[in-house]
Every structure is written in structure tokens, then in C-alpha cells.
Amino acid sequence: MRIVVMPIILACIVFSWADSWGKDFLGAPVMPGGKTISSQESRLEKMYDIGYQDVLKYYQDAFKDQENVKFWDRKKETYIEDHNSRDWHSITITDHPEGTRVVLIEDSWTWIISMLFFRFMAVFAVLLALYIAMSLSGMVLSRFAANAAEKK
């Protein structure tokens, strides 16, 4: 009986202590504490009772050595975006009257494919605009050339 109880007690102690460390969601760090508002496979939303600047400092320290993570500072919100091939897409830190809200979102194949499609179409739109501009300038220059040939 003692042999079975000791590993169970040890496991409970280890796992309860490890719960106080910062966890991660899809490889992105999650600040310990706070209240989980919503937790899904592709999205995690937490609310913290501490200030916006403290939460922002936690994430700035967590990503300080990573050059492919970009911080976009807005008035009462900071948007952290991954420009690498990580599983998470963004972390949004928002200042609310109730506290500080942090939303972590998974990278979505729908988003990736749609952005590639729009970029692909944008290339053809630019090429079409250049074709139209060059065609118009060609027509104008050919008329000038025709008028100059008639005057001779």
C-alpha cells in the first residue's frame, strides 16, 4: 500500500507546483495566473487583474531575443505577431476596465492560403495596370509619330 501511495503523492506535489510556472499555448508563452475566459483548440482568452504595462512587459521579456516576433502598439492594445513558422499567429493584449485581456490565436491555414491568393491576384492587378498604361502611352506616341510623318 505504501509503495502505491508514495508515487501518487509525489506526482500530485510535482504537478501542482508545476502549475504555477508559465504554461504555453501552441508554443506561445502564457502568463501564469489570470482567469481563463475561453479556451478552444485554436484560441485562448485570459483576463488578468494586473496592469496592462505589467502584462506587456512579461511578453516583451519573453520575446526579447526573437527577431521574427513583431510588436504593433496601438492606443490601448498591443498586437504581437509571429513572422515565422510557429503554430500560433498572434497575441493581442488589450487594456479593459476589468483588467488586462490577452488573446492567443492559432495560425490558420485559411488565413495563410487567402493571403497567398490575394498577393497572387495583386501581382496580376499590377501587371494589368502596367499593360493598360503602356498601351495608352503607345497609342499616344504612335499618333505623335504619325503626325510628325505627315508634316514631312
C-alpha positions in Angstrom: 0.0 0.0 0.0 2.8 2.4 0.9 4.5 1.7 -2.4 1.4 2.8 -4.4 0.6 5.9 -2.3 4.1 7.5 -2.3 4.3 7.9 -6.1 0.8 9.3 -6.2 1.6 11.9 -3.5 4.9 12.8 -5.2 3.1 13.2 -8.6 0.5 15.5 -7.0 3.1 17.7 -5.4 5.2 17.9 -8.6 2.2 18.7 -10.9 0.6 21.2 -8.5 3.9 23.0 -8.2 4.5 23.0 -12.0 1.1 24.6 -12.5 2.4 27.8 -11.0 5.0 28.1 -13.8 4.1 29.8 -17.0 2.5 27.5 -19.5 2.3 27.7 -23.2 -0.4 27.6 -25.8 0.7 26.3 -29.2 4.3 27.1 -28.3 3.5 30.7 -27.2 4.1 31.7 -23.6 1.1 32.2 -21.4 1.5 34.4 -18.4 0.7 32.4 -15.2 -2.4 33.3 -13.2 -5.4 35.1 -14.5 -8.8 33.8 -15.3 -9.5 31.8 -18.4 -12.4 33.3 -20.3 -12.4 31.0 -23.2 -10.2 28.0 -24.2 -10.6 26.3 -27.5 -8.2 24.4 -29.7 -7.3 27.4 -31.8 -7.9 30.3 -29.3 -7.1 31.1 -25.7 -8.5 34.1 -23.9 -7.5 35.1 -20.4 -8.2 38.1 -18.1 -5.6 39.4 -15.6 -6.1 41.6 -12.6 -2.7 43.2 -13.1 -1.9 46.3 -15.2 -1.6 46.4 -18.9 2.1 47.5 -18.7 3.0 44.6 -16.5 1.4 42.1 -18.9 3.1 43.8 -21.9 6.5 43.7 -20.1 6.1 39.9 -19.5 5.6 39.3 -23.2 8.4 41.8 -24.2 10.7 39.8 -21.9 9.5 36.5 -23.3 10.2 37.5 -26.9 13.2 39.8 -26.4 15.7 37.6 -28.3 13.3 36.6 -31.1 13.6 38.8 -34.2 10.7 37.3 -36.1 8.1 38.4 -33.5 6.8 41.9 -34.2 5.0 44.2 -31.7 2.4 46.6 -33.0 1.5 49.2 -30.4 -2.0 50.7 -30.7 -3.6 53.1 -28.2 -4.9 50.6 -25.6 -3.9 47.4 -27.3 -0.7 45.7 -28.4 -0.7 43.2 -31.2 2.1 40.6 -31.2 2.5 38.8 -34.5 4.7 35.9 -35.4 6.5 36.2 -38.8 7.9 32.7 -38.6 6.6 29.2 -38.9 5.3 28.8 -35.4 1.9 27.2 -34.6 0.5 30.5 -33.1 -0.4 33.5 -35.2 -0.9 36.4 -32.8 -1.2 37.5 -29.2 -3.4 40.6 -28.5 -3.0 42.4 -25.2 -5.9 44.8 -24.5 -6.5 47.2 -21.6 -10.0 46.8 -20.2 -11.7 48.4 -17.2 -12.0 45.0 -15.6 -8.3 44.2 -16.2 -6.0 43.2 -19.0 -7.2 40.8 -21.6 -4.8 38.5 -23.5 -6.0 36.6 -26.6 -3.7 34.0 -28.3 -4.8 32.7 -31.7 -3.6 29.8 -33.7 -2.1 30.2 -37.1 -4.9 29.3 -39.6 -4.4 27.7 -43.0 -7.5 29.6 -44.2 -5.6 32.9 -43.4 -2.4 31.7 -45.0 -4.0 30.5 -48.2 -6.2 33.6 -48.5 -3.2 35.9 -48.1 -1.3 34.0 -50.8 -4.3 34.2 -53.1 -4.7 37.9 -52.6 -1.0 38.5 -53.2 -1.2 36.4 -56.3 -4.1 38.4 -57.6 -2.4 41.7 -56.7 0.5 40.8 -58.9 -1.9 40.4 -61.8 -3.7 43.6 -61.0 -0.4 45.5 -61.1 0.6 43.8 -64.3 -2.8 44.7 -65.8 -2.4 48.3 -64.7 1.0 48.5 -66.3 -0.3 46.9 -69.5 -3.1 49.5 -69.8 -0.7 52.4 -69.1 1.8 51.2 -71.6 -0.9 50.6 -74.2 -2.2 54.1 -73.7 1.2 55.6 -73.9 1.9 53.5 -77.1 -1.2 54.9 -78.7 -0.3 58.5 -77.9 3.3 58.0 -79.1 2.1 56.4 -82.4 -0.2 59.3 -83.0 2.6 61.8 -82.4 4.8 59.7 -84.8 2.1 59.6 -87.4 1.5 63.4 -87.2 5.2 64.0 -87.4 5.4 61.8 -90.6 2.5 63.6 -92.2 4.2 67.0 -91.7 7.3 65.9 -93.5 
